[in-house]
Amino acid sequence: MTLPADTPASSTPHGATIIGEGNALDPFVVIRRDLHRHPELAFREWRTSELVADHLTTWGYDVTRGIAGTGLVATLRRGFGGKRLGIRADMDALPIDEQTGLPHASTHEGAMHACGHDGHTAILLAAAKALADDVDFAGALHLIFQPAEEIGAGARRMIADGLFERFPCDAVFGLHNWPGLVAGQFAFVEGPAMAAVDQAHITVMGQGGHGAAPHETVDPVVAAASVVTALQSVVSRGVDPLEAAVVTVGSIHGGTASNVIPDSVEMKLTLRSFTPAIRDLLKMRVPALARAQAESFGARAEIGYRRGFPPVVNHLRETGFARNVAVAEFGPEGVADRFRPRTASEDFAFFLEARPGAFVFVGNGDGPALHSPRYDFNDAILAPAATFWTRLAGAFLQ
């Protein structure tokens, strides 16, 4: 693949296989950077959806729009009967102000492709073009372009809109770039691969007053501080050391002045786990501990608890199949060893609850983490990732 001149040589991916000849992938670098310049937030991906649909229609796909609002499915059928395969790419951006300073930086204030969904979309488009042009198969290929992954609503809404009834899939696969993993190298996790995520909102209620007379108050700040400290024992003393869980207090706020004790303090938590048992344990222990700790100071705690994504649980057969495709195409060195489950979350989990499949990781190389305002997708991994989808579809639908 020939990349634009401003692509660093160090970003050349591990084991890259080139789709097409010469500059065949350059148009997809252009598409990726165009999407990056014009990020759209969840359920507002109108321009992105139209761009994707226009390309796919030109290449001969039967495109169904308006699934979950801005989502779409592009179908390519060949032969009679055969298997049905689904491959998903997410399209939405994040509410982040970009700080990369790149020529293709976001032109939309307060929106940025800080998770690489622009790259995922371009990867699947590149594979779609190759599959339409050159790959013989028998069956139905459904390319799923999903909105609103970042808020955990897109996958659920597509399923509720009859995704798998209208577009039956014997298996469904998804992919995410991963900074820190060698560029273009693939990683696979059997079973739980990404964590479930839930949220808690705790309000510690006390009785405010003057900072000079704390004895006349019920100080919710001190009570909240004790709650934060006590919450650290939920995992260290409540979860089997061979299991995994995360309890993070990401936001705490109370009061506006140094000499005034407020009436209340608010905290926002994220809770992550891999199994239903640990997820239920967190839901029980976090509110119970917060209430008891607050009461020990004469305060009280009000708790709101919201379930988010379930864990991404890869199916063994489909994960093994995807790994074999990667090894056959890129060699053993093209697959990462000992890649561990991630405690980040992903709403592809809902697809895997509905159908067999696997969620795959591809290295993005060194650079800022996902969701950083300085993150940028590595265009050099377009080639190996699109090649992987092409080979996987060909093998599955042979």
C-alpha positions as CSV (number, residue, x, y, z in Angstrom):
1,M,0.0,0.0,0.0
2,T,1.2,3.5,-0.9
3,L,0.4,5.9,1.9
4,P,0.3,9.7,1.7
5,A,3.6,11.5,2.3
6,D,2.6,12.6,5.8
7,T,2.2,9.0,7.1
8,P,5.3,8.2,9.2
9,A,7.4,5.3,8.0
10,S,7.4,3.8,11.5
11,S,3.7,3.1,11.2
12,T,4.2,0.3,8.7
13,P,2.1,-2.6,10.0
14,H,3.3,-6.0,11.1
15,G,2.7,-8.6,8.4
16,A,0.7,-6.2,6.1
17,T,-1.0,-7.8,3.1
18,I,-2.0,-5.5,0.4
19,I,-5.4,-5.5,-1.2
20,G,-5.2,-4.7,-4.9
21,E,-2.2,-3.2,-6.7
22,G,-0.3,0.0,-6.3
23,N,-2.4,2.8,-4.8
24,A,-5.6,0.7,-4.4
25,L,-6.0,1.7,-0.8
26,D,-5.3,5.4,-1.1
27,P,-9.0,6.2,-1.7
28,F,-9.8,4.6,1.6
29,V,-7.2,6.6,3.4
30,V,-8.9,9.7,1.9
31,I,-12.3,8.4,3.0
32,R,-10.9,7.7,6.6
33,R,-9.5,11.2,6.9
34,D,-12.7,12.7,5.5
35,L,-14.7,10.9,8.1
36,H,-12.2,12.1,10.7
37,R,-12.7,15.7,9.6
38,H,-16.5,15.4,9.9
39,P,-17.2,13.4,13.1
40,E,-20.8,12.8,14.1
41,L,-22.0,11.9,17.6
42,A,-24.3,9.0,18.4
43,F,-27.5,8.8,16.3
44,R,-26.4,11.9,14.3
45,E,-24.2,10.0,11.8
46,W,-26.3,11.2,8.8
47,R,-23.4,12.3,6.6
48,T,-21.3,9.3,7.5
49,S,-24.2,6.9,6.8
50,E,-24.9,8.6,3.4
51,L,-21.3,8.4,2.4
52,V,-21.1,4.7,3.3
53,A,-24.3,3.9,1.6
54,D,-23.4,5.7,-1.6
55,H,-20.1,3.8,-2.0
56,L,-21.7,0.4,-1.3
57,T,-24.6,1.0,-3.7
58,T,-22.0,1.9,-6.4
59,W,-20.2,-1.4,-5.8
60,G,-23.4,-3.5,-6.2
61,Y,-24.5,-4.0,-2.6
62,D,-28.2,-4.0,-1.7
63,V,-28.2,-1.3,1.0
64,T,-31.0,-1.0,3.6
65,R,-30.9,2.3,5.4
66,G,-32.6,3.7,8.5
67,I,-31.9,0.8,10.9
68,A,-31.6,2.3,14.3
69,G,-32.0,5.7,12.7
70,T,-28.6,6.2,11.1
71,G,-27.5,2.6,10.8
72,L,-27.5,0.5,7.6
73,V,-26.8,-3.0,6.4
74,A,-25.3,-3.7,3.0
75,T,-25.9,-7.2,1.6
76,L,-24.1,-9.1,-1.2
77,R,-25.6,-12.4,-2.2
78,R,-24.0,-15.0,-4.5
79,G,-25.2,-18.4,-5.5
80,F,-28.1,-20.2,-3.9
81,G,-28.3,-21.1,-0.2
82,G,-25.0,-21.1,1.6
83,K,-24.1,-19.5,5.0
84,R,-25.0,-16.0,6.2
85,L,-22.2,-13.9,7.6
86,G,-22.4,-10.5,9.4
87,I,-19.4,-8.1,9.8
88,R,-19.9,-5.0,11.9
89,A,-18.2,-1.6,11.9
90,D,-19.2,1.3,14.2
91,M,-19.5,4.9,12.9
92,D,-20.0,7.3,15.8
93,A,-17.6,9.8,17.3
94,L,-17.0,11.1,20.9
95,P,-17.9,14.4,22.5
96,I,-14.2,15.4,22.7
97,D,-12.3,18.5,21.4
98,E,-9.4,17.3,19.3
99,Q,-5.9,18.3,20.1
100,T,-3.9,16.5,17.4
101,G,-3.1,19.5,15.2
102,L,-3.2,17.2,12.2
103,P,-4.3,18.5,8.7
104,H,-7.3,16.1,8.9
105,A,-8.3,17.1,12.4
106,S,-12.0,17.5,13.3
107,T,-13.7,20.5,11.9
108,H,-16.6,20.0,14.3
109,E,-16.2,21.6,17.7
110,G,-16.9,19.2,20.5
111,A,-16.8,16.1,18.4
112,M,-13.8,13.9,17.5
113,H,-13.1,10.4,16.3
114,A,-11.0,9.6,19.3
115,C,-11.7,5.8,19.3
116,G,-11.0,5.0,15.6
117,H,-14.5,4.4,14.4
118,D,-13.6,6.4,11.3
119,G,-10.9,3.7,10.7
120,H,-13.2,0.8,11.4
121,T,-15.7,2.2,8.8
122,A,-12.9,2.7,6.2
123,I,-11.6,-0.8,6.9
124,L,-14.9,-2.4,6.2
125,L,-15.5,-0.3,3.1
126,A,-12.1,-1.4,1.7
127,A,-13.0,-5.0,2.4
128,A,-16.5,-4.5,0.8
129,K,-14.9,-3.2,-2.4
130,A,-12.5,-6.1,-2.6
131,L,-15.2,-8.6,-1.9
132,A,-17.5,-7.2,-4.5
133,D,-14.7,-7.1,-7.1
134,D,-12.7,-10.3,-6.7
135,V,-13.9,-12.8,-4.1
136,D,-16.1,-15.8,-5.1
137,F,-18.4,-17.1,-2.4
138,A,-21.8,-18.7,-2.0
139,G,-24.2,-17.3,0.5
140,A,-25.1,-13.9,2.0
141,L,-22.7,-11.3,3.3
142,H,-24.2,-8.6,5.5
143,L,-22.0,-5.6,6.3
144,I,-23.5,-3.9,9.4
145,F,-22.6,-0.2,9.9
146,Q,-23.7,0.6,13.4
147,P,-24.4,4.0,15.0
148,A,-24.1,5.0,18.7
149,E,-21.6,2.4,20.0
150,E,-20.1,4.9,22.4
151,I,-23.4,5.3,24.4
152,G,-24.2,1.6,24.3
153,A,-27.5,2.1,22.4
154,G,-26.7,1.4,18.8
155,A,-26.4,-2.4,18.9
156,R,-29.5,-2.8,21.1
157,R,-31.5,-0.6,18.8
158,M,-30.5,-2.4,15.7
159,I,-31.4,-5.7,17.2
160,A,-34.7,-4.2,18.4
161,D,-35.3,-3.0,14.8
162,G,-35.1,-6.7,13.7
163,L,-31.5,-6.8,12.5
164,F,-31.1,-10.5,12.7
165,E,-34.6,-11.4,11.6
166,R,-34.3,-9.2,8.5
167,F,-30.6,-10.1,7.9
168,P,-30.1,-13.7,9.3
169,C,-26.5,-14.4,10.3
170,D,-24.9,-17.7,11.2
171,A,-22.1,-15.8,12.8
172,V,-21.2,-12.1,13.4
173,F,-17.7,-10.6,13.7
174,G,-16.5,-7.2,14.8
175,L,-13.1,-5.5,15.1
176,H,-11.4,-2.7,17.2
177,N,-8.0,-1.1,16.8
178,W,-5.8,-1.2,19.9
179,P,-3.1,1.3,20.7
180,G,0.0,-0.3,22.2
181,L,-0.3,-3.5,20.2
182,V,2.1,-3.8,17.3
183,A,0.5,-2.1,14.2
184,G,-1.3,-4.6,12.0
185,Q,-0.9,-7.5,14.5
186,F,-4.1,-9.3,15.4
187,A,-5.2,-10.5,18.9
188,F,-7.9,-12.9,19.9
189,V,-9.4,-13.8,23.3
190,E,-11.6,-16.8,23.8
191,G,-14.5,-16.3,26.2
192,P,-14.8,-13.0,28.1
193,A,-12.8,-10.5,26.1
194,M,-14.1,-7.1,27.3
195,A,-15.8,-6.2,30.5
196,A,-19.4,-5.4,31.4
197,V,-19.9,-1.8,32.5
198,D,-22.4,-0.4,34.9
199,Q,-22.8,3.0,36.6
200,A,-23.7,4.1,40.0
201,H,-24.6,7.6,41.2
202,I,-24.3,8.1,44.9
203,T,-25.6,11.2,46.7
204,V,-24.4,11.5,50.3
205,M,-27.0,13.6,52.2
206,G,-26.0,15.5,55.4
207,Q,-26.7,18.8,57.0
208,G,-24.7,21.8,55.9
209,G,-23.5,24.7,57.9
210,H,-20.6,27.0,58.6
211,G,-17.1,25.6,58.2
212,A,-16.2,27.2,61.6
213,A,-18.8,25.1,63.5
214,P,-18.6,21.5,62.0
215,H,-20.1,20.1,65.2
216,E,-23.4,21.7,64.3
217,T,-23.5,19.9,60.9
218,V,-23.6,16.4,59.5
219,D,-20.6,16.8,57.1
220,P,-21.3,14.9,53.9
221,V,-17.8,15.7,52.6
222,V,-16.2,13.6,55.3
223,A,-18.8,10.9,55.0
224,A,-18.3,10.8,51.2
225,A,-14.5,10.6,51.6
226,S,-15.0,7.6,53.9
227,V,-17.3,6.0,51.3
228,V,-14.6,6.4,48.6
229,T,-12.0,4.8,50.8
230,A,-14.3,1.9,51.8
231,L,-15.3,1.2,48.2
232,Q,-11.8,0.1,47.6
233,S,-12.5,-3.0,49.7
234,V,-15.3,-4.2,47.4
235,V,-12.8,-5.7,45.0
236,S,-9.9,-6.4,47.3
237,R,-12.0,-8.2,50.0
238,G,-15.2,-9.2,48.1
239,V,-14.0,-10.6,44.8
240,D,-12.1,-13.8,44.3
241,P,-8.5,-12.9,43.6
242,L,-8.6,-15.1,40.5
243,E,-11.6,-13.1,39.1
244,A,-11.5,-9.4,37.9
245,A,-13.5,-6.4,38.7
246,V,-13.0,-2.6,38.8
247,V,-14.7,0.0,41.0
248,T,-13.8,3.5,40.0
249,V,-15.1,6.8,41.5
250,G,-14.6,9.0,38.5
251,S,-16.4,12.1,39.7
252,I,-17.0,13.7,43.2
253,H,-18.5,17.1,43.8
254,G,-19.8,19.0,46.8
255,G,-19.9,22.5,48.0
256,T,-18.8,25.8,46.4
257,A,-16.8,27.6,49.2
258,S,-14.0,26.7,51.5
259,N,-15.8,27.9,54.6
260,V,-19.2,26.3,53.9
261,I,-20.1,22.7,54.6
262,P,-22.6,21.6,51.9
263,D,-25.8,19.7,52.4
264,S,-24.7,16.9,50.0
265,V,-21.9,15.4,47.9
266,E,-22.4,13.6,44.6
267,M,-20.3,10.8,43.3
268,K,-20.3,9.0,39.9
269,L,-18.9,5.5,39.6
270,T,-18.1,3.0,36.9
271,L,-18.1,-0.7,37.7
272,R,-16.6,-3.3,35.4
273,S,-16.7,-7.1,35.5
274,F,-16.6,-10.2,33.3
275,T,-19.1,-12.6,34.8
276,P,-22.8,-12.4,35.9
277,A,-21.9,-13.5,39.4
278,I,-19.3,-10.7,39.9
279,R,-21.6,-8.2,38.2
280,D,-24.4,-9.0,40.7
281,L,-21.9,-8.9,43.6
282,L,-20.9,-5.3,42.7
283,K,-24.6,-4.3,42.4
284,M,-25.2,-5.6,45.9
285,R,-22.1,-4.5,47.7
286,V,-21.5,-1.0,46.4
287,P,-24.9,0.4,47.4
288,A,-24.9,-1.5,50.7
289,L,-21.4,-0.3,51.7
290,A,-22.2,3.3,50.7
291,R,-25.3,3.4,52.8
292,A,-23.7,1.8,55.8
293,Q,-20.6,4.1,55.6
294,A,-22.7,7.2,55.3
295,E,-25.0,6.2,58.2
296,S,-22.0,5.7,60.4
297,F,-21.4,9.5,60.1
298,G,-25.1,10.3,60.7
299,A,-25.6,11.0,57.0
300,R,-27.5,8.9,54.4
301,A,-26.7,7.8,50.9
302,E,-29.1,7.7,48.0
303,I,-28.0,5.4,45.2
304,G,-29.0,5.2,41.5
305,Y,-27.7,2.2,39.7
306,R,-27.8,1.7,35.9
307,R,-26.8,-1.4,34.0
308,G,-24.8,-0.8,30.8
309,F,-23.1,-3.1,28.4
310,P,-22.8,-6.8,29.2
311,P,-19.4,-8.4,28.8
312,V,-18.1,-9.2,25.3
313,V,-18.0,-13.0,25.4
314,N,-16.4,-14.5,22.3
315,H,-17.6,-17.9,21.1
316,L,-14.9,-20.5,21.1
317,R,-15.5,-21.9,17.6
318,E,-15.8,-18.6,15.9
319,T,-12.8,-17.2,17.7
320,G,-10.7,-20.2,16.7
321,F,-11.9,-19.8,13.1
322,A,-10.9,-16.1,13.0
323,R,-7.5,-16.8,14.5
324,N,-6.9,-19.5,11.9
325,V,-7.7,-17.0,9.2
326,A,-5.2,-14.5,10.6
327,V,-2.4,-17.1,11.0
328,A,-3.0,-18.4,7.4
329,E,-2.8,-14.9,6.0
330,F,-0.1,-13.2,8.2
331,G,1.8,-16.2,9.7
332,P,2.1,-16.9,13.5
333,E,4.0,-13.7,14.0
334,G,1.0,-11.8,12.8
335,V,-1.0,-12.9,15.9
336,A,-0.2,-11.5,19.3
337,D,0.7,-14.0,22.1
338,R,-0.9,-13.8,25.5
339,F,-3.3,-10.9,24.7
340,R,-5.4,-10.5,27.9
341,P,-9.1,-9.5,28.2
342,R,-9.6,-5.7,28.3
343,T,-11.6,-4.0,31.1
344,A,-12.9,-1.5,28.6
345,S,-16.4,-2.2,27.3
346,E,-18.0,-2.5,23.9
347,D,-21.7,-2.8,22.8
348,F,-20.8,-5.5,20.3
349,A,-21.6,-7.6,23.4
350,F,-25.3,-7.4,22.5
351,F,-24.6,-9.0,19.0
352,L,-22.7,-11.8,20.7
353,E,-25.6,-12.5,23.0
354,A,-27.8,-12.8,20.0
355,R,-25.6,-14.7,17.6
356,P,-22.3,-16.7,17.7
357,G,-19.2,-14.8,16.7
358,A,-16.1,-13.1,17.9
359,F,-14.7,-9.6,18.5
360,V,-11.1,-9.2,17.2
361,F,-8.4,-6.7,18.1
362,V,-5.9,-5.2,15.6
363,G,-2.8,-3.3,16.7
364,N,-2.8,0.5,16.1
365,G,0.9,0.8,17.1
366,D,2.4,3.2,19.6
367,G,0.6,6.4,20.3
368,P,-2.0,8.0,22.5
369,A,-4.7,5.9,24.1
370,L,-8.3,5.5,22.9
371,H,-10.5,8.4,23.9
372,S,-7.5,10.7,24.2
373,P,-7.9,14.1,22.5
374,R,-4.5,13.4,20.9
375,Y,-5.4,10.0,19.4
376,D,-5.4,9.3,15.7
377,F,-6.2,6.1,13.8
378,N,-3.1,4.6,12.1
379,D,-3.9,4.5,8.4
380,A,-1.2,1.9,7.8
381,I,-3.4,-0.7,9.4
382,L,-6.1,-0.3,6.8
383,A,-4.5,-2.8,4.5
384,P,-4.0,-5.8,6.9
385,A,-7.4,-5.2,8.6
386,A,-9.3,-5.0,5.3
387,T,-7.4,-8.1,4.1
388,F,-8.4,-9.9,7.2
389,W,-12.1,-9.2,6.7
390,T,-11.8,-10.2,3.0
391,R,-10.1,-13.5,3.8
392,L,-12.5,-14.3,6.7
393,A,-15.6,-13.7,4.5
394,G,-14.1,-15.8,1.7
395,A,-13.3,-18.6,4.1
396,F,-16.6,-18.5,5.9
397,L,-18.7,-18.4,2.8
398,Q,-16.7,-20.7,0.6
